[in-house]
Each structure stands twice: as structure tokens, then as C-alpha cells.
């Protein structure tokens, strides 16, 4: 009973996240076309696409396997079908943490170093291509070269687990932990420097003659930095849940492992919500889309053909 309920809850959470992310992709793309000098929205789009890859794997395979209490594509998680689903999810995860680096560096070069020309579209696309190659290479390394042990999606474990039947040294977990902790630490350090710089800049701008103009610019850059920082923090929480939950509840309490996939699904939902509700440009695009229908409806019912002064009244 608990497993079925947990599976349905996990499925619905992933579905909500996927719908939110698909909904925010359209305004992100429109804002990018209108002008994306520092490639902020290009980075945001790649982040959302990475989340959607994981959500699709959960929706199509992992959540149904928990609900049905079977591996669906095979009779064990090490077989081709389940292994392929896990590797796709893992590729997306590696790509997500590599994108975290470019998010932090984007804010560092603009806010701290004051060099906005470094992040051109061509350079960012090149970095994303390299990060994809690195992610794919890491997946291949995990499957074919590492002695032990692979991460598997296992409905019997209610989440992800390292497959280690012989109980030997887990090199896979060690390598992943070192790489991810290193990236997370460097990312958090970057944001600490960024927010210190913003704080110092705000104090100096308030005393200048053109304070209103610069405060507006700084407010926008601070908002983008906060958005990127929150996206990174949710990624770190997802990683931490995978490590901390077994330490808190014990490895034998397998039901508690469902917390990690749920945390990751919340992370994917939160990323779309961050851009949807905290980014002014994206909010404006969404409001234009909503109120456009109301304006058209109002004009069609107005004999003089004069649009309403305040279309929000018709919402």
C-alpha cells in the first residue's frame, strides 16, 4: 500500500514539474530572442531541458516501476532496459552539475570581474557541447571502466542504489562524491564572492549621482544571481538527500529511500518555478500571453473597436 501510494505521489510530482518546465520554456525562448546579451536565458533553457530529461525518465520508467512493483523493461535492474534508463538519467545529472559551473562563472565575470563580453553565445554553446561530451564520457567510464559500482534505479530500494553484491570498495561512489562535492563547493564559493561584491557595490551606488540608474541595473543582476544560486542550491539538496537519508534512517530502512527521488523531483519543479515567478522578463511574457486573449475577447465585444484601458480587469 505504501509503495503504491509513494509511486503515485512521485509520478504526480514529476508530471507537475514537467508541465511547469514545458510552460516556462516558451517564454524563456521568447525572451532569449528579444535579446540575451549575457546568455542568461540560454543557460536557463539548457537547465530546464536537463531537468526534463530526468523527469521523462521518471515518468516513463521509474515511477511506473515503483507503482507496478516490477522493472517493466526486464527482470532485474542490471539488464539493458533498466540500465539504459538509469544511464540517461545519470547523463542528465552530470550535465546539470557541469552547467552549474557555467551559471556561477556567468555571474562572476559580469558582477565581480565586470567583463560582460566573455560569455558570447558561441562560447556558451561550445561549453555546453563539451559538458555533454564529458557527461557521456563519465557514463561510459562508469559502465565499462570503473571496477565498482554502478548506480541503479531499483524499485525494491525505492530509489537509486549502488549495486555492490560482493561488498567491495565502492570506487564509483568515491569518484562521484569527490567530483560533485568539489563542484558544489566551488559553486557556493563563487556565489559568496558574488553577493559580497553586490553588497559592496550597492553601498557605493547609493552614494553616487546616478544611483537610480545603476540601482536598477544592479537589481536585475542581483535577481539573476539569486535565481542561479537557488537553482544550484536545489541541486545540492538533491545530492545531499542521496547521501544523508541512509545515514539518518539506516540502510535497512529502504522505504525512506523514496525521499531522494522526491527531493530530486522537487528540485526539477523548483527550477521552472524560479524562472516563472522570480524573473521579471519571463513573468511579463507569461502575462502578455494570458492578457492577449482577454484583449482580443474584449475588442470583439466592443462595437467601437476600442480596446479596454485595463485588460487586467477581465482576468
Secondary structure, 3 states (H helix, E strand, C coil): CHHHHHHHHHHHHHHHHHHHHHHHHHHHHHHHHHCCCCCHHHHHHHHHHHHHHHHHHHHHHHHHHHHHCCCCCCCCCCCHHHHHHHHHHHHHHHHHHHHHHHHHHHHHHHHHCCCCCCCCHHHHHHHHHHHHHHHHHHHHHHHHHCCCCCEEEEHHHCEEEECCCCCCCCHHHHHHHHHHHHHHHHHHHHHHHHHHHHHHHHHHHCCCCCHHHHHHHHHHHHHHHHHHHHHHHHHHHHHHHHHHHHHHHCCCCHHHHHHHHHHHHHHHHHHHHHHHHHCHHHHHHHHHHHHHHHHHHHHHCCCCCCCCCCHHHHC
